Amino acid sequence: MTEAVASKVTLENQLRLALDRGEFVLVLPAKGRPATGTVTGAKR
């Protein structure tokens, strides 16, 4: 295996483990009015 392929396989395995452990969190931006700086809504 070349170094590039080995690196990609390692990254894939690390991402898979992180997903299994629940280490990813989805963060969505708040809705707002840029002109006033007011937050008008957010998702959970």
N, C-alpha and C positions, 0 to 999 in steps of 0.2 A: 504494500500500500504506500502511495506517495505521502509526503508530509501534508500536502493540501487536503487530500482525501481523509487522512487520519484526523486532521483538525476539524473537518466538517462532521465526521462521525462523532467525535467527542462533543462538539457543540450540540448536535442533535440529541445525544444521550442526556446531556445536562438539562436541556430544555424539557425533555420528556419527564425526567425526574422532578423538575420544578413544577411541572403541570400536575403530576401525581400528588405532590405534597401541598398543592393549593397555594403556591407562592405567587400566582398572578392575580392582579386586581384590575378590574376595568374602571377607569376614571373618565367621567364625561364632563365637559366644560359646562359651567353655569350659563344660563341665558341672561342676557342683559342688554341695557341700552348704553352703547359706548358714549353717546353725547352727554349723558347725565351721570354715567358710572353706576346706575342703579341695577341691582340684580332683580330680574323679573321671574325667575324660575330656575329649578335645578332638578335633575333626575337622581334617583337613588339606585 
